[in-house]
Every structure is written in C-alpha cells, then in structure tokens.
Amino acid sequence: MNETVLQALDIMWKGMLGIFVALVVIMIFVWIMTKIGKKK
C-alpha cells in the first residue's frame, strides 16, 4: 500500500512539473510574439 502511494506521488509530481514547464514555454512564446507584433 505505502509503496504504491509513493509511486503514485512520484508520477504525479513529474506530471505537474511537465504541465508547469509547458505553461512557461507557452508564456514565453506568447511574450515573444507580442514583442514581434508591436514592432510592425
């Protein structure tokens, strides 16, 4: 039981980290696109 919970938590924090990284990448991409868009 305890080992299963630890495995689940291990998978969950990796998933949360992946989501967080994806959001940061999208935010940076949008920021760059707005910077490029304002110059035109």
C-alpha positions in Angstrom: 0.0 0.0 0.0 2.6 2.5 1.1 4.9 1.7 -1.9 2.0 2.2 -4.3 1.2 5.6 -2.8 4.9 6.7 -3.2 4.9 5.5 -6.8 1.7 7.5 -7.5 3.2 10.6 -5.9 6.4 10.2 -7.9 4.4 10.0 -11.2 2.1 12.9 -10.1 5.0 15.4 -9.3 6.6 14.6 -12.7 3.3 15.3 -14.4 2.8 18.5 -12.5 6.4 19.6 -13.4 5.7 18.8 -17.1 2.5 20.9 -17.1 4.3 23.7 -15.4 7.2 23.6 -17.9 4.7 23.5 -20.8 2.9 26.6 -19.4 6.1 28.5 -19.0 7.2 27.7 -22.6 3.8 28.9 -23.9 4.0 32.1 -21.8 7.5 32.8 -23.2 6.3 32.1 -26.8 3.3 34.4 -26.4 5.5 37.2 -24.9 8.0 36.9 -27.8 5.1 37.0 -30.4 3.7 40.2 -28.8 7.1 41.8 -28.8 7.5 41.0 -32.6 3.9 42.1 -33.3 4.4 45.5 -31.7 7.4 46.3 -33.9 5.4 46.1 -37.2 
